[in-house]
Amino acid sequence: MCRLLCFFLLVMSPHHLRAQTPPCGVAIIQTAGPNTDERFVAAPPEQVKAAFLKALPALGAKVHKDEGFHIEAEIDTGLRQALQQKNKDSGVRGKYAGLGALGKFTMDLREETRDGVKGSLLHIEFHKNGFVGRLGGEGYAQPLAEETACLTKLLSTNDPASNPRGLEIKDAGQPHPVTLPDNTPLKVLLRDPLYSKKLDKDSTGKTVNFEVAVDVVVDGSILVRRGALATGHLTNVQKTKKAGRHAAIEFAFDSVTAVDGQKVPVSAPNEQARGGRHSQAMSNAEQVGILTLFVKGTDVFIRAGTTYDLEVAGPHTVQTGQ
């Protein structure tokens, strides 16, 4: 039976869960397996590296050394605690709630061609610490490689911040106006992970970037391209507090960029993520005693590539052929 690194991205009331899906539909990451993984990824090294850096926090790690296509990283205790809390809330049993040992990653990339396809050879290793934190498995390499490969495919090659209209269209056709109807559905992906420890209360109002997951087509015309910029903003950030009170992040969605460059308003319920169950900490404090009142809660982490379902707010005329 393999140990599970099981974390559901949002532990909250069901009406919030309807709008989001974990990257590639994978909400459970298995940590059992070898400590080394090597695989071919059909994408250039620069793209794979970008995906790797977004995937690392999902395994509780942060970069220690970045030397181009050689990266060293190590397990971060804060991120690990956040994942461990999610595991416990999700029903994972055991002393470490399915998590592996503390330790270090190394990642190496090089260009490679297989069967006429240009891509990258991704090599990942994980090794336990020499003494402290050595207890637990070291099967992190495979899930990290899978998360990297997932994000490489899932996120577009476009940088929506610099090119908000999304991926270029080879034959956009003759320019003509098309109505983008009210309530037109669209899917967006969280471009970079969100981690409450990196935020503070002054972050309220800060922009959160997303990218469009698939083209939005109306009457045969693409009105919103894959990779186009969608934005939201943080509406509330709560830091961890004593008595085990967990951090929380809440954000709202604002707009998406159409092919003609206009910002189209979108609508969706506000999203809220918490580092653990809201009422459990105080209950534990009452049961365990006064010392628990001095224990801080856990931070909250949301993976890059998390998918959200939105709708266009109001009808809009979009000029195609852009």
Buried (B, 14 or more C-beta within 10 A) or exposed (E): EEBBBBBBBBBBEEEBBEBBBBBBEBBBBBBBBEBBBEBBBBBBBEBBBBBBBBBBBBBBBBBEEEEEBEBEBBBBEBBBBBBBBBBBBBEBEEEBBBBBBBBBBBBBBEEBEEEEEEBBBBBBBBBBBEEEBEEBBBBBBBBBBBBBBBBBBBBBEBBBEEBBBBBEBEEBEEEEEBEBEEEBEBBBBBBBBBBBBEBEEEBBEEEBBBBBBEBBEBEEBBBBBBBBBBBBBBBBBBBBEEBBBBBBBBBBBBBBBBBBEBBBEBBBBEBBBBBBBBEBBBEBBEEEEEEBBEBBBBBBBBBBBBBBBBBBBEEBEBBBBB
